Amino acid sequence: MAISTILPSSRVPDPAEAPPLNWGIIAPGGIARRFASALRASTRQRLVAVGSRSLERGRAFADDFGVPTVHGSYAELVADPAVQAVYIASPHSEHAEQALLAIEAGKHVLVEKAFTRNAKEARRVVAAARKAQVALMEAMWTRFLPRTDIVRQLLADGALGTLETVIADHGQLLPADRVPRLHLPELAGGALLDLGIYPISFAAFALGLPGAVLAAGSHTETGVDRQVAAQLTRFADHPDAQALVSCTLAARTPTTASISGNLGRIELDGDFYAPGRVRLVDPSGVSITSEPPELVGHQGLAYEAAHFAQLVADGFTESPRLPLDETVAIMEVLDEIRSQVRVRFPGE
């Protein structure tokens, strides 16, 4: 293969172009702070309210980000007439209940990944949103980045030929004394839902949904998954391809990803799920690399918020970049992996 000398340009709009929505934030923790920072720096989105079970914590968040209203309960937040869309940034164990609360109040909802604890909860949330005719989306920010759109175009153009292998990993050093929630079964902790969702969603983006899953893993002392590796196969459109994905709470891994075909491969340096460059490599090793990103790190969260705001403005209730049926199907893959590594959450 003689590779092109020019990679396609990203078609992702500047997030500042998206029409503003009035956002309310549920659970002002670490990811909510990154989300709020990205919105303030790179979009016209408006943060109008925050809800927290701790008024002190909510007020500290509001002071830091110029949010005018603080609510001491999530019910008060979703009832706030100034709020058009709710961003749910709580632990996975709370996502379904809080999403349903917001949907019942007629709000559009952006739910952090993993979308829910399991596919059963995901189906309930999706059904409620469709009945209420409100916009609902999983906040898998990778799907909305300029880097991802370059990969999307290369795949659509057949630049790699027949796809053979997708490899992606996500490991972070997250001990219990630093991030206790990830070690608690009652909060749906573990490596898979917090970290493994990224490589699995990436594999689904590249190959579609797998028909077969083979997984193995180990447990923490508290019984959640510490490390998981999985082989995904039997993809409808790529019957000979396989995806190899892994995640761990116990080590900082390269967090890279690649998609390989008989005509070449795409490489995404770490962190593959964040803004970055795309490298296209031919079988002889000749490569071309995209330009560096305009937004870096978690500032890239601006793209998912802008995409969601544009959906709402255009009258759509789900994203073509991450349809709700795909979100549910990915939760089914996560369920199967957890079943194979013998992890169940209380109440399941």
Buried (B, 14 or more C-beta within 10 A) or exposed (E): BEBEEEBBEBEBEBBEEBEBBBBBBBBBBEBBBBBBBBBBEBBBBBBBBBBBEEEEBBBBBBEEBEBEBBBBEBBBBBBBEEBBBBBBBBBBBBBBBBBBBBBEBEBBBBBBBBBBBBBBBBBBBBBBBBEBEBBBBBBBBBBBBBBBBBBBBBBEEEBBEEBBBBBBBBBBEBEBEEBEBBBBBEBBBBBBBBBBBBBBBBBBBBBBBBEEBBBEBEBBEBBBBBBBBBBBBBBEEBEEBBBBBBBBBBEEBEBBBBBBBEBBBBBBBBBBBBBBBBBBBBBEEEEBEBEEBEBEBBBBBBBBBBBBBBBBEEEEBBBEBBBBEBBBBBBBBBBBBBEBBEBEBEEE
